[in-house]
Amino acid sequence: MLAALCTHAAQAELLAAELRRHPSQKNRDEHRKQTMAVATLSTRLRLSKLGRRKHQSSEEREASGAPRRRLWVVKE
């Protein structure tokens, strides 16, 4: 599966370059297909960013103790 990911990633790079040179609907569709294949394979191989994130409840607990940022200047 890793070999397939590398192949699709390389093809996506080539299609992106071709799309920049010759923007057409056919090239957009092919690039979209390759990008979706890379996303699917990376998810199956657990290479996505989600694997590195903590659970939302633990992020919420950490953020609740942090001071709030002010988006304005307080004049005294």
C-alpha positions in Angstrom: 0.0 0.0 0.0 2.9 2.3 0.7 4.2 1.8 -2.9 0.7 2.8 -4.2 0.8 5.9 -2.1 4.2 6.9 -3.4 3.0 6.3 -7.0 -0.2 8.3 -6.6 1.7 11.1 -4.9 4.2 11.3 -7.7 1.4 11.3 -10.3 -0.5 14.0 -8.4 2.7 16.2 -8.5 3.0 15.7 -12.3 -0.6 16.4 -12.8 -0.4 19.6 -10.7 2.4 20.8 -12.9 0.5 19.9 -16.0 -2.6 21.7 -14.6 -0.5 24.9 -14.0 0.8 24.8 -17.6 -2.5 23.8 -19.3 -5.6 24.4 -17.1 -8.5 22.4 -18.5 -11.4 20.5 -17.0 -9.9 17.2 -17.9 -6.6 18.0 -16.1 -8.6 19.3 -13.1 -10.6 16.0 -12.9 -7.5 13.9 -13.2 -5.8 15.9 -10.5 -8.8 15.6 -8.2 -8.9 11.8 -8.7 -5.2 11.5 -7.8 -5.6 13.7 -4.8 -8.5 11.7 -3.5 -6.5 8.5 -4.0 -3.6 9.9 -2.0 -6.0 11.0 0.8 -7.6 7.6 0.9 -4.3 5.7 1.0 -2.8 8.0 3.6 -5.9 7.6 5.8 -5.6 3.8 5.5 -1.9 3.9 6.3 -2.7 6.3 9.2 -0.5 9.0 7.9 -3.0 11.8 8.4 -2.7 14.6 10.9 -5.6 13.2 12.9 -3.3 10.6 14.4 -1.1 13.2 16.0 -3.9 15.2 17.5 -5.2 14.7 21.0 -8.8 13.9 21.7 -11.0 17.0 21.7 -12.0 16.7 25.3 -8.4 16.8 26.5 -7.8 19.8 24.2 -10.8 21.6 25.7 -9.5 20.9 29.3 -6.1 22.4 28.4 -7.7 25.4 26.7 -10.1 26.1 29.6 -7.2 26.9 32.0 -5.5 29.3 29.5 -6.1 33.0 29.8 -8.4 34.5 27.2 -6.7 36.6 24.5 -8.0 40.1 24.1 -8.5 41.3 20.6 -8.6 45.0 21.7 -6.4 47.3 23.6 -7.6 48.2 27.1 -7.0 51.9 27.9 -6.5 52.8 31.5 
